[in-house]
Each structure stands twice: as C-alpha cells, then as structure tokens.
Amino acid sequence: MSSKLWAIVPAAGVGQRAGAPIPKQYLPLNGKAVIEWTIERLLDFPDLYAVVVVVSEGDTRWHSLAAANHERVRRAPGGSERCHSVLNGLLLIDDDVSDNDWVIVHDAVRPCVRVKDIEKLMNQCRHRDVGGILAMPVRDTMKRADGDTTIVETLDRSCMWHALTPQSFRYGELRSALQQALAGGLEVTDEASAMEHAGVQPLLVEGHSDNIKVTLPQDVQLAAYFLRQQGMDGTGT
C-alpha cells in the first residue's frame, strides 16, 4: 500500500512579537488571514491527503474561517510549546496513519511557501528515503556574540543554513523522536532538531527566500508583496 502525505500546521501561538492585538496567524493579509493563505498553499499540493491545524483550546477565531470546515482539514488541540502542539497533531491522526506515511510540518505564519518547493522537498526525501527540511544557505557574514552583545568570533558561513518549513519525515519516526525529546526534557524548536537528537541526519533542501515567517509587523507587508509577485493564485510558481 502506498504511503499517504499529511500536513501538521502548529497554530497555537499568541504571536506577541508581532505587536498586534490578535495572534499573528490571524493578521489580515491581502484580504485573508495569514493562516488561510498557508493552508491554501498546502492544499494546492496534489499529493497531500489532509491538513491537521493545531490551535489553542481558547482560540475563538479559527472556527470563523472557511478552512475550518474544509473536508481535508482537521483540528487538534494546542500544547504549551510548538513541539507539544506538533505531537498533539500527530497523535490526532494516529488511528488513520501508517508509520510509513510522510508528514510535513509547516509554520502557520509562512503563507508564501511555493508549491514547487514542497514538491522539491518531497521528491528528494522520497528518493533518498530520509527526512529533510526546506532551508536557505546563509549569505551574510555570521557573528557569534556573548551575553553582552560583544562579538566573540566570526563563523564560517559556508556550511550554515537558515532552517525553514515545511519539514518532512516519516510519521512513526517523527512521533517517536518528539516523544523521546520531550521525555528527556528537551523542548525542541523544530522537528529536525528532534530527529537529530534521535540520531538522524535530515536533508537540507534549498527553497526560495520569499518563504518568510510573519513574525514582526513589517513582515505582513513583505508577505503581501511576495504574494502579489507570485500572482496571488495559490500556486507559488
């Protein structure tokens, strides 16, 4: 039996750094909420079976979105940190999924991801049968600082990458890696970190720089610009 492809979208954060009165995933962006663009991009990927959106128990905005009633979208309860939310999303589909199924985890606030980049990621992961992440090579000179913002050293950027999402792994391996990390008191900030902790070396798959994360107020305007450049048609070609 061929494996399915699932998506987990952690969206339980309050987004305080965005400086907005509402969580950043619900900020208006070209006529829709940020998270709506994100989910539409994922659903545009033809191989995707379903999307699990992980929202906080007290979220009063999610159910007002059209995506909440989409036949390929499910809802899971959020956790205290991203890693807990992702694990909750994985456990929600535990009865319907095979350990061999692929899962992509994508930030709710990355609405500009290109469908072709998701395709590239999955092709490389399936071809080499190992998980991986979209990423961008570091272009700027990188400095390591001490606690007083004083430069300690200049780092070799030739082997450094910015981690993006989606991040894709086999369901059973990712669930086990997250459970092991949390059992050991390690609250990982992305899925690749959990896999690394479990002894796996994920692939780095180069994506596009317009796959930005909406974190600060000015990011909304930048995301709007990128969506217009991409045609606002959801294909991200």
C-alpha positions in Angstrom: 0.0 0.0 0.0 1.4 3.4 -1.0 2.1 5.9 1.8 -0.1 9.0 2.4 1.2 12.5 2.9 -0.2 14.5 5.8 0.5 18.1 6.9 0.6 19.4 10.5 0.2 23.2 11.0 1.0 24.3 14.5 -1.0 27.5 15.1 -1.5 27.7 18.9 0.9 30.6 19.5 -0.2 34.0 20.5 2.4 35.8 18.4 3.3 38.5 20.9 6.4 39.6 18.9 4.2 40.8 16.1 3.0 43.7 18.3 -0.6 43.1 17.2 -3.8 42.7 19.3 -4.5 39.3 17.7 -2.3 36.3 17.1 -0.1 36.8 14.0 -1.7 33.8 12.2 -4.9 35.8 12.0 -3.5 39.1 10.9 -5.1 40.3 7.6 -3.1 39.7 4.5 -4.3 40.6 1.0 -7.9 40.0 2.1 -7.5 36.8 4.1 -6.0 35.8 7.4 -2.3 34.7 7.2 -3.2 31.1 8.1 -5.7 30.9 5.3 -3.0 31.6 2.7 -0.8 29.0 4.4 -3.5 26.3 4.4 -4.5 27.0 0.8 -0.9 26.6 -0.3 -0.7 23.2 1.4 -4.0 22.1 -0.1 -2.8 23.1 -3.5 -0.1 20.4 -3.3 -1.8 17.5 -5.2 -0.3 14.6 -3.1 -1.5 15.9 0.2 -4.1 13.8 1.9 -5.1 16.0 4.8 -4.1 19.0 6.9 -4.2 19.0 10.7 -4.3 22.5 12.2 -3.3 22.7 15.8 -4.9 25.6 17.6 -5.2 26.5 21.3 -8.2 25.5 23.3 -9.3 29.1 23.9 -9.0 30.1 20.2 -12.2 31.9 19.2 -11.1 32.8 15.6 -10.3 29.5 13.9 -14.0 28.4 13.5 -14.9 31.6 11.7 -12.5 30.7 8.8 -13.7 28.8 5.8 -10.8 26.5 6.1 -12.2 25.2 9.4 -14.9 23.4 7.5 -12.8 22.1 4.7 -13.2 18.4 4.1 -9.4 17.8 4.1 -8.7 19.9 7.3 -8.8 18.6 10.8 -8.3 20.4 14.2 -6.1 19.3 17.1 -5.6 20.9 20.5 -2.5 23.0 21.0 0.2 22.5 23.6 2.3 24.8 25.7 5.2 24.8 23.1 5.5 24.1 19.4 6.8 20.6 20.0 3.9 19.7 22.2 1.4 21.1 19.5 3.1 19.1 16.7 3.0 15.9 18.8 -0.7 16.6 19.5 -1.4 16.9 15.8 0.4 13.6 15.1 -1.5 11.8 17.8 -4.8 13.1 16.5 -4.3 11.0 13.3 -2.7 8.0 15.0 -5.6 5.7 14.1 -5.7 6.7 10.5 -2.0 6.8 9.6 0.7 4.3 8.9 4.2 4.7 10.5 5.5 4.8 6.9 3.3 7.7 5.9 5.1 11.0 5.3 4.3 14.1 7.4 5.2 17.7 6.5 5.1 20.2 9.4 4.7 23.8 8.2 4.5 27.1 10.2 1.1 28.7 10.2 2.7 32.0 9.5 4.7 31.0 6.4 1.9 31.9 3.8 4.3 32.4 0.8 5.7 28.9 0.6 5.8 27.8 -3.1 4.1 24.6 -4.1 7.1 23.8 -6.3 9.3 24.0 -3.2 7.1 21.5 -1.4 7.3 19.2 -4.4 11.1 19.5 -4.5 11.4 18.7 -0.8 9.2 15.6 -1.1 10.9 14.3 -4.2 14.3 14.5 -2.6 13.0 13.0 0.7 11.3 10.1 -1.1 14.2 9.5 -3.5 16.7 9.1 -0.6 14.2 7.7 1.8 15.2 10.2 4.6 13.5 13.2 6.1 14.5 16.7 5.3 13.7 20.4 5.5 13.4 23.4 3.3 16.3 25.7 4.0 18.3 28.6 2.7 22.1 28.9 2.7 23.4 31.8 4.9 24.5 34.7 2.7 25.6 37.2 5.3 28.7 37.2 7.4 27.8 35.5 10.7 29.0 36.6 14.1 28.7 34.7 17.5 28.2 37.0 20.4 28.5 36.7 24.2 25.7 37.7 26.6 26.7 41.3 26.3 26.3 41.6 22.5 30.0 41.6 22.0 31.4 39.7 19.1 33.2 36.5 20.2 34.1 35.1 16.7 33.2 35.2 13.0 31.6 31.9 11.9 32.3 30.0 8.7 29.0 30.6 6.8 29.9 28.1 4.0 28.3 25.3 6.0 25.4 27.3 7.6 21.8 27.3 6.6 18.6 29.1 7.7 16.0 26.4 8.7 12.6 26.9 7.0 9.5 24.9 6.8 8.0 22.5 5.6 10.0 19.9 7.4 9.2 16.3 6.2 9.7 13.0 8.0 8.1 9.6 8.2 5.2 9.6 10.7 6.4 6.9 13.0 10.0 8.2 13.2 8.9 11.8 13.9 6.4 10.8 16.5 9.0 8.7 18.3 11.7 11.4 18.0 9.4 14.0 19.5 8.3 11.7 22.3 11.9 10.9 23.1 13.0 14.5 23.2 10.1 15.5 25.5 10.7 12.6 27.8 14.3 13.8 28.1 13.2 17.3 29.0 14.2 18.7 25.6 11.7 21.2 24.1 12.9 21.3 20.5 12.1 24.3 18.4 11.8 22.4 15.1 11.2 18.9 14.0 14.7 18.4 12.5 16.1 19.1 16.0 14.1 16.2 17.4 15.3 13.9 14.6 18.9 15.0 15.1 18.5 14.2 18.8 17.3 10.7 17.8 20.4 10.2 15.7 19.0 11.0 12.2 20.7 13.4 9.8 18.0 15.2 7.8 18.5 16.6 4.3 18.8 20.3 3.6 16.7 21.2 0.5 17.2 24.7 -0.8 14.0 26.7 -1.1 13.2 30.3 -2.0 13.9 33.3 0.1 10.3 34.5 -0.2 9.2 31.7 2.2 9.3 34.2 5.1 7.9 33.8 8.6 5.5 36.5 9.6 6.9 37.5 13.0 7.1 41.3 13.1 4.5 43.9 11.9 6.6 44.8 8.8 6.6 41.1 7.7 2.9 41.3 6.8 3.6 44.0 4.2 6.5 42.0 2.9 4.4 38.8 2.7 1.7 40.8 0.8 4.3 41.9 -1.7 5.6 38.4 -2.2 2.1 37.0 -2.7 1.4 39.7 -5.4 4.7 38.8 -7.1 3.7 35.2 -7.1 0.3 36.1 -8.7 -1.9 35.5 -5.6 -3.2 32.4 -7.3 -2.1 29.9 -4.7 0.3 28.1 -7.0 3.5 29.8 -5.9 5.1 29.0 -9.2 
